[in-house]
Amino acid sequence: MSIDIPRGLAVGLLVVVCAGPALATELVYTPVNPAFGGNPLNGAWLLNNAQAQNDYDDPDLKSRASAFAGTSALERFTNQLESRLLSQLLDTINNGNTGSLATDAFLIDVIDDSGALSIQVTDRATGEISIIEVSGLNP
């Protein structure tokens, strides 16, 4: 007695028998974005990609950048000199000396009253006066 099995069915049964047991693992979702629990090292990569796709130009950024880029060498020198003179004025306070400094924008008066330092800053444009008092300088 012989059984006639069609050729396609025989090949299908042979594949099923030879395949053996299939192994499967659990799928685990891992977020990419560090804000949602992903790897923190992905943050820089995500930020760079977002900035590369951003085509918005901030008009305020251009005006702020031009304000710093527009300073001449003379203006930078003047600012550094004013900073140095103010630093020197504050250094002389340790010797009991007082003094004042006048710039284009401010009038600065420094007074040492037996360990209580008083700095009066007057804005030349508005006339507004700010007083900074520091106590306990001399032991």
C-alpha positions in Angstrom: 0.0 0.0 0.0 1.4 3.3 -1.0 0.2 6.8 -0.2 0.4 9.4 -2.9 1.5 12.7 -1.3 1.7 15.8 -3.6 5.2 17.1 -4.0 4.4 20.6 -2.5 2.9 19.0 0.6 5.9 16.7 1.1 8.3 19.6 0.9 6.2 21.7 3.4 6.2 18.7 5.9 9.9 18.3 5.4 10.6 22.0 6.2 8.4 21.8 9.3 10.1 18.7 10.6 13.6 20.0 9.9 13.1 23.5 11.3 13.3 22.4 14.9 12.2 24.4 17.9 12.0 28.1 17.3 13.6 30.4 20.0 12.0 33.7 20.9 13.0 36.4 23.3 11.0 39.2 25.0 11.0 42.5 23.2 11.9 45.4 25.4 11.4 49.0 24.4 14.2 51.4 25.3 13.6 55.1 24.6 16.2 57.1 22.8 15.4 60.5 24.3 17.1 61.0 27.7 14.1 63.1 28.8 12.0 59.9 28.6 14.4 57.6 30.3 16.9 57.0 27.4 20.6 57.0 27.5 21.9 60.5 28.7 24.7 60.3 26.1 22.1 60.6 23.3 21.3 64.2 24.5 24.0 66.0 22.5 23.2 64.0 19.4 19.5 64.8 19.6 20.2 68.5 20.3 22.6 68.8 17.3 20.0 67.1 15.0 17.3 69.5 16.2 19.5 72.5 15.7 20.4 71.3 12.2 16.8 71.1 11.3 15.9 74.5 12.8 15.5 77.1 10.1 14.2 79.9 12.4 16.5 83.0 12.6 16.2 85.0 15.8 16.3 88.7 14.9 17.3 89.7 18.4 20.4 87.4 18.2 21.8 89.3 15.3 21.4 92.7 17.0 23.0 91.4 20.2 25.9 89.9 18.2 26.5 93.1 16.3 26.6 95.1 19.5 29.6 93.1 20.7 31.3 92.8 17.3 31.0 96.6 16.7 33.3 97.6 19.5 36.5 99.2 18.3 40.0 98.7 19.7 39.8 102.1 21.3 36.5 101.3 23.1 37.9 97.9 24.3 41.0 99.7 25.6 38.9 102.3 27.4 36.8 99.7 29.0 39.9 97.8 30.2 41.5 101.0 31.5 38.4 101.9 33.4 38.2 98.4 34.9 41.9 98.6 35.9 41.5 102.1 37.5 38.4 100.9 39.5 40.3 97.8 40.7 43.2 100.0 41.8 40.8 102.3 43.6 39.3 99.4 45.5 42.8 98.1 46.3 43.8 101.4 48.0 40.9 101.0 50.5 43.1 98.5 52.4 45.5 101.4 53.2 42.7 103.6 54.5 42.5 105.7 51.4 39.3 106.8 49.8 38.7 108.1 46.3 36.5 108.5 43.4 36.4 107.6 39.7 34.6 109.3 36.9 33.8 107.5 33.7 31.6 108.4 30.7 28.6 106.5 32.2 29.2 106.6 36.0 30.6 108.6 39.0 32.0 106.2 41.6 32.8 107.4 45.2 34.5 105.0 47.6 34.6 105.8 51.3 36.1 103.7 54.1 34.5 104.6 57.4 36.6 102.5 60.0 35.9 99.1 58.4 32.5 99.9 56.8 33.0 100.3 53.0 30.5 102.6 51.2 30.5 102.7 47.4 28.2 105.3 45.8 27.6 104.8 42.1 25.8 107.6 40.2 24.5 107.0 36.7 25.3 110.1 34.7 22.5 109.5 32.1 19.6 109.2 34.6 21.0 110.6 37.8 20.1 107.4 39.6 22.3 106.7 42.7 23.1 103.3 44.1 24.8 102.8 47.4 26.7 99.6 48.2 27.7 99.2 51.8 30.0 96.4 53.1 30.8 96.1 56.8 33.4 94.1 58.6 36.4 94.7 56.3 38.9 95.5 59.1 39.1 93.1 62.1 
